[in-house]
Structures are given as C-alpha cells and as structure tokens.
C-alpha cells in the first residue's frame, strides 16, 4: 500500500522541497481584474506584491475538477491519499478536497484540515511525507497530524489594517481608529478562524511579544521547528532570525513568506512566527 501526500499552495513549500519529499501541490487562485493566476505556479510572490500596489486582488479556492484530476492521477500508483489544506474557516479548499473524494473511486482520500495556513500547514505536509516514505498508511499519518495540532502555535502581525477591513475581518471604523493609534494587532487561529490575540501599539513590541511566547515554549528544552514568515520583508526576516537564534538555540528556524493568497488578506509588511515540537 502506497500513500500519496497532497497539500495546497498556501503551505508555501519551495518547489525543490516538494519534489524532494514527493509532496503534490494544488494551487489556489488569485485574480487581478479579469486575469486569474495559479498561486505558486504562474504568479511569483515578488510579482504579486508589485501588482497588489496597483490593484486589490481577489482569491478563490481550486476548482473541484483540479482536485479530481490530481487525485485520479495519483490513484494510478497509490492506494491512499492524505490531502492537507489551509483552515476550513478561511477557505473552502478543505471542503473541495472532501467533495473530490466522493468522485474518485480508485483511491481513498483522507482530507486534513490544518486549521492554520502558510508554513505551519507545511509542517504537517512535511511530517506526513516523511511518514509516507517510511511506509506509514493514511490512518497512521492522520493520527500523527492530529497529535501535532496540540503542539502547534502561530501568530501574525499586520502592518496595515485596511487589508483586514477589506476582507471583512475588521469594520472600516475599527481600521481607521486602529490606524490612527498605530495598533499592530497580533492575530492567531482560533476555532479555524483568524482572530485578534492581542492589540499592541508598535511593530517592534508585537514582534518581541511573539518571540517571548516562543522562548517560553523553548525553555523546556524540547526540540522545536519554527518558521519566520514575512510579506515582502526578506531582510527584516533574516535579521529577526539572527535575533531569535540567540534567544532560542534549541529551535530550528526556517524563513518563509506570505504568498499571494494569504498576502492578499494580511497585506505587505506583515510578519509571523509559528512553531511545533518535533
């Protein structure tokens, strides 16, 4: 029995890493005016942030037919498929995976709601891929992914509240007042939704608060994997990594990014940090 691993583009796993781990990717869509792009396939993240300065894009989940086509293709060599997706509270991608399972008879599809997104979603896919390579079946992998949820934490800080307002996360009045007060809200996932965690007045204080929570978890000495995630702020991310490596020497850090779909809703300049125990 062979198990295939699928995730969607919002895990933002580099193409070379996906190939190395044999992880299959299905892209979400980003639309500017009447032109749609498949995220991570024909829209590079740098190009996205340039275009987003001129026009606010729209995002959409993968068409059901793309799920069916990918699963059908994988079913030629696999008995089972574990398909890992961004939180069902912010996208219908997970539900699309479930619907496709009903249409593909050649293999059993096990859809997993990560209840997060970005590289934290990627942590699940990487763990699943390693287990599949070692011969684990889908049930064993799904059980391990559920256990990972108990040790997964992630926090985001946005630079500009207008993107949250456009996406319906904040009212226009809240965004205007928050902008005047220079509030940098910390966000996290709760009950599958992105919600405020704390309101902090400066960018530096917000980042220090996130770093402090990582330090608390790392103080136990447990081995931890962490991802620094930035929205078109690569140099700031590198500097933050250097600082965090001094504070938390037992943590392995990766630098990732908020790609087009998530970047649409958080906005350029956002910064995040997520981690999970190995």
KEKEFI-303345 format. One record per residue (C-alpha): y, x, z. Coordinates in pm, whole numbers, padded with zeros to 5 digits, always signed. Each point is the difference from the previous one (the first is absolute). Example, Ala and Ser with C-alpha at 12.3 -4.5 7.8 and 13.67 -1.06 7.14 Angstrom:
2
-00450+01230+00780;+00344+00137-00066;
//
This chain:
278
+00000+00000+00000;+00341+00138-00104;+00332-00116+00142;+00325+00023-00198;+00337+00029+00172;+00310-00175-00135;+00355-00015+00131;+00327-00113-00150;+00302+00203-00102;+00192-00055+00323;-00226+00250+00179;+00194+00261-00200;-00290+00242-00010;+00064+00283-00249;-00199-00033-00323;-00177+00331+00052;-00111-00107+00348;-00130-00332-00131;-00201+00182-00264;-00134+00250+00253;-00111-00277+00235;-00112-00236-00278;+00242-00274+00112;+00084-00261-00263;+00353-00141-00009;+00136-00335-00115;+00379-00010-00049;+00254-00252+00119;+00285-00088-00235;+00373+00076+00009;+00236-00185-00234;+00352+00094-00112;+00154-00286-00200;-00276-00091-00243;-00185+00332+00007;-00300+00037+00230;-00157+00326+00114;-00334+00078+00161;+00080+00187+00320;-00140+00355+00017;-00106-00023-00367;+00307-00038-00222;+00282+00002+00254;+00059+00328+00184;+00157-00027+00344;+00301+00218-00096;+00072-00215-00303;-00028-00311+00215;+00273+00102+00244;+00233+00082-00289;-00058-00340-00160;+00027-00177+00337;+00360+00125+00039;+00093-00210-00302;-00215-00308+00049;-00197-00158+00282;-00362-00026-00121;-00267-00259+00068;-00357+00070+00106;-00329-00180-00056;-00367+00035+00082;-00257+00107-00260;-00117-00275-00239;-00337-00144+00096;-00147+00116-00330;+00067+00365+00088;-00206-00037+00317;-00283-00163-00194;+00004+00267-00271;-00003+00288+00248;-00272-00150+00217;-00214-00083-00303;+00032+00355-00126;-00090+00147+00340;-00295-00236+00032;-00171+00181-00286;-00073+00292+00234;+00054-00144+00349;-00168-00271+00205;+00292-00045+00240;+00377+00040-00010;+00233+00047+00296;+00352-00100-00108;+00283+00099+00238;+00344-00159-00032;+00346-00027+00147;+00065-00258+00267;-00069-00356-00105;+00314-00101+00190;+00227+00163-00259;-00202-00033-00321;-00269-00213-00160;-00189+00308-00121;-00271-00031+00265;-00054-00366-00089;-00023+00099-00367;-00279+00240+00088;-00185-00278+00181;+00038-00237-00294;-00130+00263-00242;-00312+00042+00216;-00093-00360-00079;+00022+00075-00372;-00201+00323-00004;-00373-00054+00050;-00122+00351-00084;+00116+00158+00330;+00097-00112+00348;+00372+00054+00070;+00109+00053+00361;+00378-00050+00022;+00181+00171+00288;+00345-00104+00124;+00156+00323+00130;+00280-00202+00167;+00230+00295-00084;+00101+00179-00319;+00095+00340-00145;-00188+00309+00112;-00140-00175+00308;-00183-00225-00245;-00099+00324-00170;-00159+00128+00322;-00243-00292-00018;-00085+00073-00363;-00055+00369+00068;-00230-00072+00295;-00192-00254-00205;-00037+00244-00290;-00140+00272+00224;-00252-00244+00146;-00101-00131-00342;-00059+00355-00122;-00224+00057+00303;-00206-00305-00099;+00137-00268+00234;-00034-00361-00111;+00288-00248-00014;-00080-00164+00335;+00006+00334+00180;+00328+00097-00167;+00165-00334+00080;-00103+00034+00364;+00158+00345+00019;+00322-00124-00161;+00028-00277+00259;-00038+00260+00275;+00279+00207-00158;+00243-00290+00041;-00007+00047+00376;+00134+00355-00039;+00248-00056-00284;+00375+00005+00066;+00292+00002-00241;+00377-00036+00023;+00274-00013-00262;+00375+00041+00010;+00224-00142-00273;+00332+00146-00106;+00152-00314-00147;-00066-00352+00124;+00090-00169-00330;-00350+00056-00140;-00158-00179+00294;+00250-00280-00047;-00081-00037-00370;-00370-00010+00084;+00052-00273+00258;-00069+00225+00303;+00353-00045+00138;+00274-00256-00056;+00315+00109-00183;+00198-00035+00322;-00242+00222+00190;+00016+00260-00274;+00380+00000-00006;+00032+00029+00380;-00277+00259+00017;+00167+00205-00270;+00335-00008+00180;-00166+00115+00322;-00199+00267-00190;-00324-00135+00147;-00311+00179-00127;-00277-00241+00093;-00346+00138+00061;-00259-00215-00174;-00374-00029+00039;-00284-00226-00103;-00085-00280+00238;-00237-00282-00090;-00004+00140-00355;+00378-00034-00039;+00282+00256+00003;+00209-00084+00305;+00264+00178+00213;-00133+00224+00274;+00327+00128+00147;+00367+00008-00099;+00146+00350+00011;+00356+00105-00082;-00048+00326-00191;-00246+00143-00251;-00069+00308+00212;-00072-00206+00312;-00234-00223-00198;-00197+00297-00129;-00010+00156+00347;-00135-00325+00142;-00285-00003-00252;-00073+00368+00069;-00012-00074+00372;-00266-00266-00048;-00212+00242-00202;+00038+00259+00275;-00129-00250+00255;-00314-00064-00203;-00050+00369-00077;+00036+00100+00365;-00363-00097+00063;-00107+00288-00220;-00177-00227-00247;-00010+00115-00361;+00245-00212-00198;+00087-00041-00368;+00360-00097-00070;+00206-00078-00308;+00375+00044-00035;+00122-00249-00258;+00339+00015-00170;+00196-00199-00256;+00144+00268-00229;+00077+00240+00286;-00247+00287-00059;+00206+00273+00167;+00060-00208+00311;-00372-00075+00016;-00085+00372-00018;+00245+00082+00277;-00137-00279+00219;-00352+00127-00056;+00102+00346+00121;+00148-00151+00315;-00301-00223+00065;-00249+00284-00047;+00167+00182+00288;-00004-00311+00220;-00356-00101-00089;-00211+00306-00090;-00327-00198+00010;+00115-00240-00273;-00073+00050-00371;+00302-00114-00203;+00023-00125-00358;+00322-00082-00181;-00008-00315-00212;+00257-00244-00137;+00103-00363-00024;-00082-00075-00361;+00157-00265-00224;-00155-00314+00153;+00063+00081+00366;+00322+00187-00083;+00133-00319-00157;-00017-00176+00336;+00101+00287+00230;+00253+00181-00219;+00085+00362-00074;+00045+00222+00304;-00266-00173+00209;-00225+00221+00211;-00330-00070+00167;-00275+00160+00205;-00354-00126+00042;-00305+00147+00167;-00363-00058+00087;-00255+00181+00214;-00260+00187-00204;
//
